[in-house]
């Protein structure tokens, strides 16, 4: 079975509690992520994977309230959390989504899933290299691929960000990257900072159709170009860049 695992926690260092921030004045970001993904033609199950930390009890309670499957696992080793979650729900293939993507486009998700299903790829993504706006990261992989990563990943970044082991060992896996027609990865509508929340609020309030698609947001930016300047000072992958620095320290300590 193909299922989506959404990683979500309250303990974000940049914007604590962001997954339950109200992005339209009344509904939390995580609900938008879930509702966008429900529009996928392929997903059979959506699971939120949070941590065992007491502060994440509110995520557990929220998912129970809206009748979404919930799994609790390792707070730091997110790769382990994904593996144990996928094993618990008997998933053969996994779509990985982070809980800070309330405007993830289900059409982009389905583009990746269809490529994965029609071909015998181990890992399909749109992040290697990036061309889509930040907040539309799509990664699909088989359970066997996840299991190999879980058994062999050693670096902190590989444990925290789930899929770097696959990309770091591309000779072991059949990988496909799908791209947008042009590189617009400088745009972002992920939720990491207060300015991101401000932009996402504007997008949701100004676009009336649901689900919200990439083209809807691009058209909005054409008519109101100042909107995309709201959060332009932040770059994609800032959290991953920090993890790479942790890798350097880990490698030094391991060799000493």
C-alpha positions as YAML, in Angstrom:
chain: A
units: angstrom
residues:
- id: 1
  name: UNK
  ca: [0.00, 0.00, 0.00]
- id: 2
  name: UNK
  ca: [1.14, 3.52, -0.83]
- id: 3
  name: UNK
  ca: [0.82, 5.91, 2.07]
- id: 4
  name: UNK
  ca: [1.89, 9.41, 2.98]
- id: 5
  name: UNK
  ca: [3.81, 10.02, 6.19]
- id: 6
  name: UNK
  ca: [3.77, 13.65, 7.33]
- id: 7
  name: UNK
  ca: [6.44, 14.41, 9.92]
- id: 8
  name: UNK
  ca: [5.25, 16.99, 12.43]
- id: 9
  name: UNK
  ca: [6.38, 18.26, 15.83]
- id: 10
  name: UNK
  ca: [5.80, 21.27, 18.04]
- id: 11
  name: UNK
  ca: [9.47, 21.82, 18.89]
- id: 12
  name: UNK
  ca: [10.63, 23.71, 15.80]
- id: 13
  name: UNK
  ca: [13.63, 25.89, 16.65]
- id: 14
  name: UNK
  ca: [12.74, 28.61, 14.12]
- id: 15
  name: UNK
  ca: [8.97, 28.79, 14.67]
- id: 16
  name: UNK
  ca: [7.85, 26.71, 17.68]
- id: 17
  name: UNK
  ca: [4.41, 25.17, 17.29]
- id: 18
  name: UNK
  ca: [4.29, 26.03, 13.60]
- id: 19
  name: UNK
  ca: [2.33, 22.96, 12.48]
- id: 20
  name: UNK
  ca: [-0.65, 24.10, 14.55]
- id: 21
  name: UNK
  ca: [-0.31, 27.80, 13.71]
- id: 22
  name: UNK
  ca: [-3.58, 29.17, 12.35]
- id: 23
  name: UNK
  ca: [-2.91, 29.99, 8.71]
- id: 24
  name: UNK
  ca: [-6.29, 31.48, 7.87]
- id: 25
  name: UNK
  ca: [-7.23, 32.80, 11.27]
- id: 26
  name: UNK
  ca: [-9.06, 29.63, 12.29]
- id: 27
  name: UNK
  ca: [-7.51, 26.45, 10.84]
- id: 28
  name: UNK
  ca: [-4.02, 25.08, 11.61]
- id: 29
  name: UNK
  ca: [-1.29, 24.64, 9.04]
- id: 30
  name: UNK
  ca: [-1.28, 20.86, 9.47]
- id: 31
  name: UNK
  ca: [-4.94, 20.64, 8.49]
- id: 32
  name: UNK
  ca: [-4.19, 22.46, 5.23]
- id: 33
  name: UNK
  ca: [-1.32, 20.05, 4.52]
- id: 34
  name: UNK
  ca: [-3.63, 17.09, 5.10]
- id: 35
  name: UNK
  ca: [-6.50, 18.52, 3.04]
- id: 36
  name: UNK
  ca: [-4.22, 19.35, 0.12]
- id: 37
  name: UNK
  ca: [-2.86, 15.77, 0.17]
- id: 38
  name: UNK
  ca: [-6.37, 14.29, 0.33]
- id: 39
  name: UNK
  ca: [-6.83, 15.59, -3.23]
- id: 40
  name: UNK
  ca: [-4.18, 13.16, -4.52]
- id: 41
  name: UNK
  ca: [-5.50, 10.51, -6.90]
- id: 42
  name: UNK
  ca: [-3.10, 7.89, -5.58]
- id: 43
  name: UNK
  ca: [-2.78, 8.12, -1.81]
- id: 44
  name: UNK
  ca: [-4.57, 5.37, 0.11]
- id: 45
  name: UNK
  ca: [-3.54, 6.48, 3.58]
- id: 46
  name: UNK
  ca: [-2.26, 9.62, 5.30]
- id: 47
  name: UNK
  ca: [-0.39, 9.28, 8.59]
- id: 48
  name: UNK
  ca: [1.05, 11.99, 10.80]
- id: 49
  name: UNK
  ca: [4.31, 10.88, 12.44]
- id: 50
  name: UNK
  ca: [5.05, 12.93, 15.51]
- id: 51
  name: UNK
  ca: [7.38, 12.36, 18.47]
- id: 52
  name: UNK
  ca: [7.04, 10.74, 21.87]
- id: 53
  name: UNK
  ca: [7.72, 14.09, 23.55]
- id: 54
  name: UNK
  ca: [4.89, 15.28, 25.84]
- id: 55
  name: UNK
  ca: [4.76, 18.62, 23.99]
- id: 56
  name: UNK
  ca: [3.51, 16.72, 20.93]
- id: 57
  name: UNK
  ca: [0.45, 15.39, 22.74]
- id: 58
  name: UNK
  ca: [-1.46, 18.28, 21.16]
- id: 59
  name: UNK
  ca: [-0.63, 16.93, 17.68]
- id: 60
  name: UNK
  ca: [-1.81, 13.48, 18.75]
- id: 61
  name: UNK
  ca: [-5.07, 14.95, 20.08]
- id: 62
  name: UNK
  ca: [-5.59, 17.04, 16.95]
- id: 63
  name: UNK
  ca: [-5.16, 14.05, 14.63]
- id: 64
  name: UNK
  ca: [-7.58, 11.99, 16.69]
- id: 65
  name: UNK
  ca: [-10.09, 14.83, 16.53]
- id: 66
  name: UNK
  ca: [-9.97, 14.97, 12.71]
- id: 67
  name: UNK
  ca: [-9.74, 11.15, 12.37]
- id: 68
  name: UNK
  ca: [-6.25, 11.00, 10.85]
- id: 69
  name: UNK
  ca: [-3.88, 8.14, 11.66]
- id: 70
  name: UNK
  ca: [-1.12, 9.12, 14.06]
- id: 71
  name: UNK
  ca: [2.22, 7.50, 14.93]
- id: 72
  name: UNK
  ca: [4.68, 8.50, 17.64]
- id: 73
  name: UNK
  ca: [8.39, 7.81, 17.38]
- id: 74
  name: UNK
  ca: [11.92, 9.01, 17.97]
- id: 75
  name: UNK
  ca: [12.12, 12.80, 18.50]
- id: 76
  name: UNK
  ca: [15.54, 13.23, 16.86]
- id: 77
  name: UNK
  ca: [16.04, 10.23, 14.59]
- id: 78
  name: UNK
  ca: [13.37, 11.03, 12.02]
- id: 79
  name: UNK
  ca: [14.60, 8.28, 9.70]
- id: 80
  name: UNK
  ca: [13.85, 5.75, 12.45]
- id: 81
  name: UNK
  ca: [10.45, 7.36, 12.99]
- id: 82
  name: UNK
  ca: [9.62, 6.93, 9.30]
- id: 83
  name: UNK
  ca: [10.83, 3.35, 9.23]
- id: 84
  name: UNK
  ca: [8.90, 2.28, 12.33]
- id: 85
  name: UNK
  ca: [5.80, 4.12, 11.11]
- id: 86
  name: UNK
  ca: [5.91, 2.55, 7.65]
- id: 87
  name: UNK
  ca: [6.45, -0.89, 9.19]
- id: 88
  name: UNK
  ca: [3.60, -0.40, 11.66]
- id: 89
  name: UNK
  ca: [1.15, 0.55, 8.89]
- id: 90
  name: UNK
  ca: [2.46, -2.07, 6.42]
- id: 91
  name: UNK
  ca: [3.32, 0.47, 3.74]
- id: 92
  name: UNK
  ca: [5.08, -0.82, 0.63]
- id: 93
  name: UNK
  ca: [5.72, 2.69, -0.71]
- id: 94
  name: UNK
  ca: [5.96, 6.01, 1.11]
- id: 95
  name: UNK
  ca: [5.38, 9.63, 0.18]
- id: 96
  name: UNK
  ca: [7.39, 11.81, 2.54]
- id: 97
  name: UNK
  ca: [5.97, 15.24, 3.37]
- id: 98
  name: UNK
  ca: [6.94, 17.65, 6.13]
- id: 99
  name: UNK
  ca: [4.25, 19.27, 8.25]
- id: 100
  name: UNK
  ca: [5.34, 22.80, 7.34]
- id: 101
  name: UNK
  ca: [3.99, 22.60, 3.78]
- id: 102
  name: UNK
  ca: [0.34, 23.72, 4.02]
- id: 103
  name: UNK
  ca: [0.23, 24.61, 0.31]
- id: 104
  name: UNK
  ca: [1.82, 21.49, -1.13]
- id: 105
  name: UNK
  ca: [0.23, 20.96, -4.55]
- id: 106
  name: UNK
  ca: [-1.49, 17.56, -4.96]
- id: 107
  name: UNK
  ca: [-0.89, 17.74, -8.72]
- id: 108
  name: UNK
  ca: [2.87, 17.92, -8.10]
- id: 109
  name: UNK
  ca: [2.57, 15.06, -5.62]
- id: 110
  name: UNK
  ca: [0.68, 12.97, -8.19]
- id: 111
  name: UNK
  ca: [3.25, 13.79, -10.85]
- id: 112
  name: UNK
  ca: [5.91, 12.22, -8.66]
- id: 113
  name: UNK
  ca: [3.79, 9.26, -7.59]
- id: 114
  name: UNK
  ca: [2.79, 8.40, -11.17]
- id: 115
  name: UNK
  ca: [6.44, 8.42, -12.22]
- id: 116
  name: UNK
  ca: [7.28, 6.15, -9.27]
- id: 117
  name: UNK
  ca: [4.45, 3.71, -10.00]
- id: 118
  name: UNK
  ca: [4.96, 3.54, -13.76]
- id: 119
  name: UNK
  ca: [8.66, 2.77, -13.44]
- id: 120
  name: UNK
  ca: [10.68, 0.63, -11.09]
- id: 121
  name: UNK
  ca: [12.38, 3.48, -9.30]
- id: 122
  name: UNK
  ca: [13.62, 3.22, -5.73]
- id: 123
  name: UNK
  ca: [13.29, 6.95, -5.12]
- id: 124
  name: UNK
  ca: [11.50, 9.71, -7.00]
- id: 125
  name: UNK
  ca: [11.90, 13.33, -5.95]
- id: 126
  name: UNK
  ca: [11.77, 16.93, -7.14]
- id: 127
  name: UNK
  ca: [14.59, 18.07, -4.84]
- id: 128
  name: UNK
  ca: [17.66, 16.61, -6.57]
- id: 129
  name: UNK
  ca: [18.16, 19.26, -7.92]
- id: 130
  name: UNK
  ca: [15.43, 21.67, -6.90]
- id: 131
  name: UNK
  ca: [13.28, 23.62, -9.36]
- id: 132
  name: UNK
  ca: [9.91, 23.93, -7.56]
- id: 133
  name: UNK
  ca: [9.20, 26.54, -4.88]
- id: 134
  name: UNK
  ca: [10.11, 25.64, -1.31]
- id: 135
  name: UNK
  ca: [7.03, 24.05, 0.21]
- id: 136
  name: UNK
  ca: [6.39, 21.60, -2.65]
- id: 137
  name: UNK
  ca: [9.04, 19.01, -1.77]
- id: 138
  name: UNK
  ca: [7.90, 15.60, -2.97]
- id: 139
  name: UNK
  ca: [9.74, 12.37, -2.20]
- id: 140
  name: UNK
  ca: [8.48, 8.85, -2.89]
- id: 141
  name: UNK
  ca: [10.43, 5.71, -2.05]
- id: 142
  name: UNK
  ca: [9.86, 2.01, -1.52]
- id: 143
  name: UNK
  ca: [9.86, 0.43, 1.92]
- id: 144
  name: UNK
  ca: [12.91, -1.62, 0.91]
- id: 145
  name: UNK
  ca: [14.78, 1.61, 0.12]
- id: 146
  name: UNK
  ca: [13.73, 3.10, 3.44]
- id: 147
  name: UNK
  ca: [14.87, -0.05, 5.24]
- id: 148
  name: UNK
  ca: [18.31, 0.10, 3.61]
- id: 149
  name: UNK
  ca: [18.68, 3.74, 4.62]
- id: 150
  name: UNK
  ca: [17.56, 2.93, 8.16]
- id: 151
  name: UNK
  ca: [20.12, 0.14, 8.49]
- id: 152
  name: UNK
  ca: [23.06, 1.99, 6.97]
- id: 153
  name: UNK
  ca: [22.67, 5.73, 7.61]
- id: 154
  name: UNK
  ca: [25.26, 7.07, 10.04]
- id: 155
  name: UNK
  ca: [25.54, 10.84, 9.54]
- id: 156
  name: UNK
  ca: [23.33, 13.15, 11.63]
- id: 157
  name: UNK
  ca: [21.87, 14.72, 8.48]
- id: 158
  name: UNK
  ca: [20.92, 11.27, 7.16]
- id: 159
  name: UNK
  ca: [19.06, 10.51, 10.37]
- id: 160
  name: UNK
  ca: [17.37, 13.88, 10.77]
- id: 161
  name: UNK
  ca: [16.32, 14.49, 7.16]
- id: 162
  name: UNK
  ca: [15.38, 10.89, 6.20]
- id: 163
  name: UNK
  ca: [16.49, 10.75, 2.55]
- id: 164
  name: UNK
  ca: [20.08, 12.12, 2.33]
- id: 165
  name: UNK
  ca: [21.50, 8.59, 2.63]
- id: 166
  name: UNK
  ca: [19.68, 7.68, -0.59]
- id: 167
  name: UNK
  ca: [21.01, 10.73, -2.43]
- id: 168
  name: UNK
  ca: [24.51, 10.28, -0.96]
- id: 169
  name: UNK
  ca: [24.62, 6.71, -2.26]
- id: 170
  name: UNK
  ca: [22.94, 7.15, -5.63]
- id: 171
  name: UNK
  ca: [24.91, 4.26, -7.15]
- id: 172
  name: UNK
  ca: [22.90, 1.88, -4.93]
- id: 173
  name: UNK
  ca: [19.49, 3.14, -5.98]
- id: 174
  name: UNK
  ca: [17.47, 3.84, -9.10]
- id: 175
  name: UNK
  ca: [16.64, 7.53, -8.68]
- id: 176
  name: UNK
  ca: [14.51, 9.88, -10.77]
- id: 177
  name: UNK
  ca: [14.19, 13.65, -10.33]
- id: 178
  name: UNK
  ca: [11.30, 15.49, -11.96]
- id: 179
  name: UNK
  ca: [11.50, 19.22, -12.61]
- id: 180
  name: UNK
  ca: [9.34, 22.24, -13.24]
- id: 181
  name: UNK
  ca: [9.46, 23.91, -16.65]
- id: 182
  name: UNK
  ca: [11.74, 26.59, -15.19]
- id: 183
  name: UNK
  ca: [13.75, 26.99, -12.02]
- id: 184
  name: UNK
  ca: [11.59, 28.90, -9.52]
- id: 185
  name: UNK
  ca: [13.16, 27.38, -6.41]
- id: 186
  name: UNK
  ca: [13.89, 30.91, -5.16]
- id: 187
  name: UNK
  ca: [10.19, 31.21, -4.25]
- id: 188
  name: UNK
  ca: [8.95, 29.82, -0.94]
- id: 189
  name: UNK
  ca: [5.64, 29.10, 0.72]
- id: 190
  name: UNK
  ca: [6.86, 26.73, 3.39]
- id: 191
  name: UNK
  ca: [6.33, 27.64, 7.05]
- id: 192
  name: UNK
  ca: [9.54, 28.33, 8.96]
- id: 193
  name: UNK
  ca: [9.30, 31.96, 10.05]
- id: 194
  name: UNK
  ca: [6.73, 34.58, 11.01]
- id: 195
  name: UNK
  ca: [7.08, 36.17, 7.57]
- id: 196
  name: UNK
  ca: [6.24, 32.81, 5.98]
- id: 197
  name: UNK
  ca: [3.08, 32.69, 8.07]
- id: 198
  name: UNK
  ca: [2.18, 36.17, 6.88]
- id: 199
  name: UNK
  ca: [2.62, 35.18, 3.21]
- id: 200
  name: UNK
  ca: [0.70, 31.92, 3.58]
- id: 201
  name: UNK
  ca: [-2.16, 33.78, 5.25]
- id: 202
  name: UNK
  ca: [-2.28, 36.20, 2.31]
- id: 203
  name: UNK
  ca: [-2.28, 33.38, -0.24]
- id: 204
  name: UNK
  ca: [-5.04, 31.43, 1.49]
- id: 205
  name: UNK
  ca: [-7.25, 34.48, 1.95]
- id: 206
  name: UNK
  ca: [-6.78, 35.72, -1.63]
- id: 207
  name: UNK
  ca: [-7.26, 32.39, -3.43]
- id: 208
  name: UNK
  ca: [-10.78, 31.01, -3.04]
- id: 209
  name: UNK
  ca: [-10.43, 27.69, -4.86]
- id: 210
  name: UNK
  ca: [-9.51, 24.46, -3.06]
- id: 211
  name: UNK
  ca: [-7.16, 22.75, -3.37]
- id: 212
  name: UNK
  ca: [-4.68, 25.54, -4.04]
- id: 213
  name: UNK
  ca: [-2.34, 24.75, -6.92]
- id: 214
  name: UNK
  ca: [1.08, 26.05, -7.86]
- id: 215
  name: UNK
  ca: [-0.34, 27.91, -10.85]
- id: 216
  name: UNK
  ca: [-2.89, 29.66, -8.62]
- id: 217
  name: UNK
  ca: [-0.11, 31.07, -6.46]
- id: 218
  name: UNK
  ca: [2.06, 32.05, -9.44]
- id: 219
  name: UNK
  ca: [-0.90, 33.88, -10.98]
- id: 220
  name: UNK
  ca: [-1.50, 35.67, -7.69]
- id: 221
  name: UNK
  ca: [2.16, 36.73, -7.61]
- id: 222
  name: UNK
  ca: [1.82, 38.10, -11.14]
- id: 223
  name: UNK
  ca: [-1.10, 40.29, -10.13]
- id: 224
  name: UNK
  ca: [0.43, 41.21, -6.74]
- id: 225
  name: UNK
  ca: [4.23, 40.94, -7.16]
- id: 226
  name: UNK
  ca: [4.96, 42.48, -3.77]
- id: 227
  name: UNK
  ca: [3.61, 39.37, -2.05]
- id: 228
  name: UNK
  ca: [6.63, 37.24, -2.94]
- id: 229
  name: UNK
  ca: [8.90, 39.83, -1.34]
- id: 230
  name: UNK
  ca: [7.40, 39.19, 2.10]
- id: 231
  name: UNK
  ca: [9.74, 36.28, 2.88]
- id: 232
  name: UNK
  ca: [12.42, 36.65, 0.21]
- id: 233
  name: UNK
  ca: [15.23, 37.10, 2.76]
- id: 234
  name: UNK
  ca: [15.12, 33.42, 3.75]
- id: 235
  name: UNK
  ca: [16.75, 30.70, 1.68]
- id: 236
  name: UNK
  ca: [15.62, 27.11, 1.07]
- id: 237
  name: UNK
  ca: [17.09, 24.26, 3.11]
- id: 238
  name: UNK
  ca: [18.45, 26.33, 5.98]
- id: 239
  name: UNK
  ca: [17.79, 23.47, 8.42]
- id: 240
  name: UNK
  ca: [19.58, 20.96, 6.21]
- id: 241
  name: UNK
  ca: [22.59, 23.25, 5.88]
- id: 242
  name: UNK
  ca: [22.85, 23.30, 9.67]
- id: 243
  name: UNK
  ca: [22.76, 19.49, 9.73]
- id: 244
  name: UNK
  ca: [25.67, 19.33, 7.29]
- id: 245
  name: UNK
  ca: [27.75, 21.29, 9.80]
- id: 246
  name: UNK
  ca: [26.79, 18.71, 12.43]
- id: 247
  name: UNK
  ca: [28.03, 16.03, 10.01]
- id: 248
  name: UNK
  ca: [31.46, 17.67, 9.95]
- id: 249
  name: UNK
  ca: [31.70, 17.59, 13.74]
- id: 250
  name: UNK
  ca: [30.43, 13.99, 13.80]
- id: 251
  name: UNK
  ca: [33.07, 12.94, 11.26]
- id: 252
  name: UNK
  ca: [35.84, 14.68, 13.19]
- id: 253
  name: UNK
  ca: [34.81, 13.02, 16.44]
- id: 254
  name: UNK
  ca: [34.50, 9.62, 14.78]
- id: 255
  name: UNK
  ca: [38.01, 9.79, 13.33]
- id: 256
  name: UNK
  ca: [39.70, 11.08, 16.50]
...
